């Protein structure tokens, strides 16, 4: 009983404090809303007008990173998939590096291109 009474008292105190500290928030007027919308639209338009001017300069300064690209990786993946599907040992060997290794489900280990018989 004491716990219930204590909880009721705590809730009553919390409720009275929240009522006392409530601040009335005013909605912006229609004129203020339109002003905010106009400023936002103006910033978006300016950004869209400046972007094409700034991007060629930035694009010219950036050098593409050497190495694999998404297209070259996808091409290599498709070539390996095609060789595996067609059971083409020479095609599979072309796609694999010399230090390539595979471990079978039974624990056998095959290393390098030598596991594919020339045929």
N, CA and C of each residue as an Amber inpcrd file, in Angstrom:
protein
   357
   0.8120000  -1.1860000   0.0000000   0.0000000   0.0000000   0.0000000
   0.8590000   1.2540000   0.0000000   1.9500000   1.2090000   0.7570000
   2.8080000   2.3790000   0.8180000   3.4200000   2.6630000  -0.5540000
   3.7800000   1.5970000  -1.2940000   4.3740000   1.7690000  -2.6120000
   3.3810000   2.4190000  -3.5650000   2.1320000   1.9880000  -3.5420000
   1.1100000   2.5700000  -4.4150000   0.9080000   4.0370000  -4.0810000
   0.8500000   4.3590000  -2.8050000   0.6660000   5.7420000  -2.3800000
   1.8710000   6.5960000  -2.7960000   3.0670000   6.0310000  -2.6650000
   4.2790000   6.7420000  -3.0500000   4.2940000   7.0090000  -4.5530000
   3.8640000   6.0090000  -5.3350000   3.8380000   6.1800000  -6.7870000
   2.8060000   7.2250000  -7.1900000   1.6350000   7.2070000  -6.5540000
   0.6120000   8.2190000  -6.8570000   1.1350000   9.6220000  -6.5530000
   1.8500000   9.7520000  -5.4530000   2.4100000  11.0420000  -5.0860000
   3.4580000  11.4860000  -6.1070000   4.3110000  10.5580000  -6.5230000
   5.3480000  10.8940000  -7.4960000   4.7260000  11.3180000  -8.8210000
   3.6960000  10.5890000  -9.2760000   3.0280000  10.9570000 -10.5220000
   2.3440000  12.3170000 -10.4040000   1.7540000  12.6030000  -9.2570000
   1.0830000  13.8830000  -9.0530000   2.0960000  15.0250000  -9.0970000
   3.2600000  14.8310000  -8.4870000   4.2990000  15.8560000  -8.5030000
   4.8070000  16.0590000  -9.9280000   5.0320000  14.9630000 -10.6320000
   5.5170000  15.0620000 -12.0150000   4.5030000  15.7760000 -12.8900000
   3.2140000  15.4650000 -12.7170000   2.1670000  16.1120000 -13.4990000
   2.1020000  17.6030000 -13.2000000   2.2120000  17.9660000 -11.9380000
   2.1290000  19.3810000 -11.5830000   3.3270000  20.1500000 -12.1270000
   4.4960000  19.5210000 -12.1560000   5.6830000  20.1900000 -12.6950000
   5.5570000  20.3500000 -14.2050000   5.0400000  19.3240000 -14.8970000
   4.9290000  19.4200000 -16.3480000   3.9120000  20.4660000 -16.7540000
   2.8480000  20.6250000 -15.9750000   1.8520000  21.6560000 -16.2700000
   2.4590000  23.0280000 -16.0560000   3.2700000  23.1750000 -15.0190000
   3.8580000  24.4690000 -14.6910000   4.9300000  24.8720000 -15.7000000
   5.6000000  23.9020000 -16.3030000   6.6990000  24.2300000 -17.2010000
   6.3140000  24.1920000 -18.6680000   5.0540000  24.0160000 -18.9770000
   4.6520000  23.9790000 -20.3780000   4.8320000  25.3470000 -21.0040000
   5.3900000  25.3480000 -22.2040000   5.5990000  26.5810000 -22.9420000
   4.7140000  26.5210000 -24.1680000   4.0540000  27.5820000 -24.4280000
   3.1590000  27.6050000 -25.5750000   3.9760000  27.8990000 -26.8260000
   3.8840000  27.0120000 -27.8010000   4.6130000  27.1670000 -29.0580000
   3.6440000  27.7200000 -30.0810000   4.0590000  28.7980000 -30.7150000
   3.1930000  29.4060000 -31.7030000   3.5360000  28.8760000 -33.0840000
   2.5160000  28.5950000 -33.8460000   2.6990000  28.1770000 -35.2290000
   3.1410000  29.3910000 -36.0390000   4.0220000  29.1970000 -37.0210000
   4.4050000  30.3360000 -37.8480000   3.2020000  30.8110000 -38.6710000
   3.1820000  32.0910000 -38.9230000   2.0850000  32.6290000 -39.7230000
   2.2580000  32.1960000 -41.1670000   1.2330000  32.4080000 -41.9420000
   1.2810000  32.0170000 -43.3510000   2.3770000  32.7940000 -44.0740000
   2.5430000  34.0480000 -43.7090000   3.5670000  34.8850000 -44.3380000
   4.9760000  34.3580000 -44.0010000   5.2020000  33.9740000 -42.7450000
   6.5020000  33.4290000 -42.3440000   6.7780000  32.1020000 -43.0300000
   5.7620000  31.2730000 -43.1600000   5.9160000  29.9840000 -43.8420000
   6.3030000  30.1860000 -45.2920000   5.6730000  31.1350000 -45.9540000
   5.9880000  31.4090000 -47.3570000   7.4090000  31.9550000 -47.4920000
   7.8370000  32.7770000 -46.5480000   9.1890000  33.3140000 -46.5820000
  10.2230000  32.2000000 -46.4430000   9.9740000  31.2900000 -45.5110000
  10.8860000  30.1530000 -45.3140000  10.9300000  29.2970000 -46.5780000
   9.7760000  29.0590000 -47.1820000   9.7080000  28.2620000 -48.4050000
  10.4490000  28.9520000 -49.5460000  10.2890000  30.2560000 -49.6870000
  10.9680000  30.9940000 -50.7520000  12.4820000  30.9670000 -50.5840000
  12.9560000  31.1290000 -49.3590000  14.3970000  31.0860000 -49.1090000
  14.9460000  29.6930000 -49.4180000  14.2190000  28.6690000 -49.0230000
  14.6510000  27.2970000 -49.2870000  14.7240000  27.0380000 -50.7850000
  13.7020000  27.4350000 -51.5160000  13.6980000  27.2390000 -52.9690000
  14.8150000  28.0290000 -53.6380000  15.0690000  29.2410000 -53.1620000
  16.1470000  30.0390000 -53.7380000  17.4980000  29.3570000 -53.5270000
  17.7290000  28.8080000 -52.3500000  18.9940000  28.1040000 -52.0860000
  19.1350000  26.8630000 -52.9610000  18.0510000  26.1510000 -53.1630000
  18.0980000  24.9620000 -54.0210000  18.4120000  25.3600000 -55.4570000
  17.7730000  26.4030000 -55.9540000  18.0080000  26.8420000 -57.3300000
  19.4340000  27.3200000 -57.5160000  19.9440000  28.0860000 -56.5670000
  21.3310000  28.5590000 -56.6560000  22.2870000  27.3690000 -56.6440000
  22.0280000  26.4030000 -55.7960000  22.8780000  25.2100000 -55.7550000
  22.8590000  24.4470000 -57.0610000  21.6940000  24.3360000 -57.6800000
  21.5940000  23.6330000 -58.9570000  22.2730000  24.4010000 -60.0810000
  22.2920000  25.7170000 -60.0050000  22.9620000  26.5120000 -61.0270000
  24.4750000  26.4950000 -60.8650000  24.9500000  26.4170000 -59.6390000
  26.3970000  26.4360000 -59.3850000  27.0200000  25.0580000 -59.6090000
  26.2900000  23.9860000 -59.3560000  26.8420000  22.6270000 -59.4420000
  27.4580000  22.3070000 -60.8040000  26.8040000  22.5930000 -61.9400000
  27.4370000  22.2670000 -63.2290000  28.6990000  23.0730000 -63.4930000
  28.7820000  24.2640000 -62.9400000  29.9670000  25.0920000 -63.1450000
  31.1370000  24.5330000 -62.3460000  30.8910000  24.0900000 -61.1220000
  31.9560000  23.6150000 -60.2450000  32.3780000  22.1870000 -60.5570000
  31.4710000  21.3420000 -61.0220000  31.8010000  19.9240000 -61.1880000
  32.8180000  19.6360000 -62.2890000  32.8460000  20.3160000 -63.4630000
  33.9000000  19.9900000 -64.4360000  35.2940000  20.2930000 -63.9240000
  35.4380000  21.3480000 -63.1270000  36.7440000  21.6580000 -62.5720000
  37.1820000  20.5700000 -61.6070000  36.2660000  20.1190000 -60.7660000
  36.5890000  19.0680000 -59.8020000  36.8390000  17.7520000 -60.5100000
  36.0660000  17.4660000 -61.5620000  36.2290000  16.2040000 -62.2830000
  37.5500000  16.1830000 -63.0350000  37.9790000  17.3300000 -63.5540000
  39.2440000  17.3820000 -64.2730000  40.4230000  17.2140000 -63.3450000
  40.2960000  17.6530000 -62.1190000  41.3920000  17.5680000 -61.1700000
  41.5510000  16.1560000 -60.6100000  40.4680000  15.4130000 -60.5620000
  40.5260000  14.0690000 -59.9840000  41.0650000  13.0780000 -61.0000000
  42.0040000  12.2850000 -60.5930000  42.5620000  11.2330000 -61.4420000
  41.9390000   9.9010000 -61.0440000  41.5450000   9.0860000 -62.0170000
  41.0010000   7.7810000 -61.6430000  42.0670000   6.9140000 -60.9970000
  41.6550000   6.1770000 -60.0090000  42.5960000   5.3100000 -59.2950000
  43.0130000   4.1550000 -60.1930000  44.3020000   3.8390000 -60.2280000
  44.7310000   2.7000000 -61.0340000  44.2380000   1.3960000 -60.4090000
  44.0730000   0.4100000 -61.2210000  43.6470000  -0.8870000 -60.7050000
  42.2900000  -1.2860000 -61.2420000  41.6790000  -2.1790000 -60.5390000
  40.4180000  -2.7590000 -60.9910000  39.2740000  -1.7590000 -60.8760000
  38.4020000  -1.8020000 -61.8560000  37.1750000  -1.0220000 -61.8170000
  36.0150000  -1.9900000 -61.6660000  34.8430000  -1.4630000 -61.4220000
  33.6730000  -2.3270000 -61.2660000  33.4220000  -3.1090000 -62.5430000
  33.6330000  -2.4550000 -63.7010000  33.3950000  -3.1430000 -64.9780000
  34.3960000  -4.2700000 -65.1980000  35.6740000  -4.0290000 -64.8780000
  36.6720000  -5.0740000 -65.1050000  36.4770000  -6.2420000 -64.1380000
  36.0610000  -5.9430000 -62.9170000  35.8190000  -7.0120000 -61.9510000
  34.6200000  -7.8490000 -62.3820000  33.5600000  -7.1800000 -62.8330000
  32.3750000  -7.9160000 -63.2830000  32.6930000  -8.7450000 -64.5230000
  33.5260000  -8.2120000 -65.4160000  33.9300000  -8.9700000 -66.6060000
  34.7060000 -10.2210000 -66.2250000  35.6280000 -10.0920000 -65.2750000
  36.4050000 -11.2470000 -64.8230000  35.5130000 -12.2690000 -64.1390000
  34.5580000 -11.7930000 -63.3490000  33.6200000 -12.6970000 -62.6650000
  32.7720000 -13.4590000 -63.6780000  32.3090000 -12.7610000 -64.7110000
  31.5080000 -13.4260000 -65.7460000  32.3340000 -14.4470000 -66.5260000
  33.6050000 -14.1050000 -66.7920000  34.4820000 -15.0390000 -67.5030000
  34.7120000 -16.3160000 -66.6750000  34.9570000 -16.1580000 -65.3660000
  35.1500000 -17.3190000 -64.5020000  33.8740000 -18.1440000 -64.4060000
  32.7490000 -17.4870000 -64.2690000  31.4710000 -18.2060000 -64.1940000
  31.2160000 -19.0020000 -65.4560000  31.4910000 -18.3820000 -66.6080000
  31.3010000 -19.0720000 -67.8920000  32.2200000 -20.2930000 -68.0010000
  33.4890000 -20.1360000 -67.5610000  34.4380000 -21.2480000 -67.6280000
  34.0240000 -22.3770000 -66.6920000  33.5330000 -22.0330000 -65.4970000
  33.0740000 -23.0750000 -64.5700000  31.8310000 -23.7800000 -65.1110000
  30.9070000 -23.0100000 -65.6670000  29.6820000 -23.5960000 -66.2000000
  29.9790000 -24.5420000 -67.3650000  30.9260000 -24.1470000 -68.2420000
  31.2560000 -24.9610000 -69.4150000  32.3020000 -26.0310000 -69.1070000
  32.7500000 -26.1050000 -67.8530000  33.7710000 -27.0650000 -67.4350000
  35.0380000 -26.9170000 -68.2810000  35.4530000 -25.6880000 -68.5090000
  36.6120000 -25.3510000 -69.3360000  37.8200000 -25.1470000 -68.4270000
  38.6750000 -26.1620000 -68.3330000  39.8190000 -26.1180000 -67.4300000
  40.7880000 -25.0040000 -67.8110000  41.0560000 -24.8220000 -69.1120000
  41.9720000 -23.7640000 -69.5340000  41.3930000 -22.3880000 -69.1970000
  40.1030000 -22.2110000 -69.3840000  39.4570000 -20.9370000 -69.0580000
  39.5060000 -20.6500000 -67.5680000  39.2950000 -21.6850000 -66.7540000
  39.3690000 -21.5080000 -65.3050000  40.7950000 -21.1560000 -64.8960000
  41.7830000 -21.8490000 -65.4600000  43.1910000 -21.6040000 -65.1360000
  43.5930000 -20.1840000 -65.5130000  43.0540000 -19.6470000 -66.6210000
  43.3610000 -18.2650000 -67.0150000  42.8480000 -17.2580000 -65.9860000
  41.7510000 -17.5870000 -65.3200000  41.1350000 -16.6600000 -64.3670000
  41.7790000 -16.6970000 -62.9890000  42.5670000 -17.7050000 -62.7000000
  43.1120000 -17.8710000 -61.3550000  44.5780000 -17.4770000 -61.3020000
  45.0080000 -16.9640000 -60.1700000  46.4130000 -16.6050000 -59.9890000
  47.2080000 -17.8450000 -59.5910000  48.5330000 -17.7030000 -59.5940000
  49.3960000 -18.8410000 -59.2740000  49.2870000 -19.2660000 -57.8160000
  48.9390000 -18.3510000 -56.9220000  48.8620000 -18.7080000 -55.5140000
  47.4460000 -19.0500000 -55.0670000  46.5790000 -19.3320000 -56.0140000
  45.2020000 -19.6900000 -55.7240000  45.1490000 -21.0710000 -55.0690000
  44.2450000 -21.2500000 -54.0930000  44.1200000 -22.5430000 -53.4190000
  42.6490000 -22.8010000 -53.1330000  42.3090000 -24.0970000 -53.0960000
  40.9490000 -24.5010000 -52.7580000  41.0310000 -25.6680000 -51.7930000
  40.1120000 -25.6980000 -50.8320000  40.0310000 -26.8040000 -49.8850000
  38.6860000 -27.4670000 -50.1020000  38.7070000 -28.7760000 -50.3720000
  37.4690000 -29.4960000 -50.6560000  36.7110000 -29.7820000 -49.3680000
  35.4990000 -30.2750000 -49.5180000  34.6680000 -30.5990000 -48.3580000
  35.2690000 -31.7340000 -47.5380000  36.1120000 -32.5450000 -48.1370000
  36.7370000 -33.6710000 -47.4290000  38.1190000 -33.3150000 -46.8920000
  38.5390000 -32.0550000 -47.0480000  39.8150000 -31.6280000 -46.5010000
  40.9660000 -31.6630000 -47.4810000  40.7120000 -32.0610000 -48.7220000
  41.7780000 -32.0610000 -49.7200000  42.1420000 -30.6330000 -50.1110000
  43.4100000 -30.4030000 -50.3880000  43.8830000 -29.0700000 -50.7450000
  44.4350000 -29.1110000 -52.1530000  43.9800000 -28.1620000 -52.9770000
  44.5270000 -28.0020000 -54.3150000  45.0770000 -26.5950000 -54.4250000
  46.2890000 -26.4650000 -54.9530000  46.9300000 -25.1620000 -55.0210000
  47.3390000 -24.8440000 -56.4350000  47.1150000 -23.5840000 -56.8190000
  47.5830000 -23.0710000 -58.0900000  46.8580000 -23.6620000 -59.2800000
  47.3520000 -23.3030000 -60.4500000  46.7390000 -23.7300000 -61.7090000
  47.0180000 -25.1980000 -62.0100000  47.9270000 -25.8180000 -61.2840000
  48.3180000 -27.1940000 -61.5820000  47.2050000 -28.1950000 -61.3150000
  46.1650000 -27.8130000 -60.5680000  45.0920000 -28.7860000 -60.2700000
  44.1810000 -29.0000000 -61.4580000  44.2680000 -28.1090000 -62.4820000
  43.4420000 -28.2790000 -63.6600000  44.2700000 -28.9530000 -64.7440000
  43.8830000 -30.1520000 -65.1350000  44.6650000 -30.8730000 -66.1430000
  44.5520000 -30.1830000 -67.5020000  45.6560000 -30.1480000 -68.2160000
  45.6420000 -29.5790000 -69.5690000  44.8780000 -30.5590000 -70.4610000
  43.9530000 -30.0150000 -71.2030000  43.2080000 -31.0060000 -71.9240000
  42.6920000 -30.6020000 -73.1810000
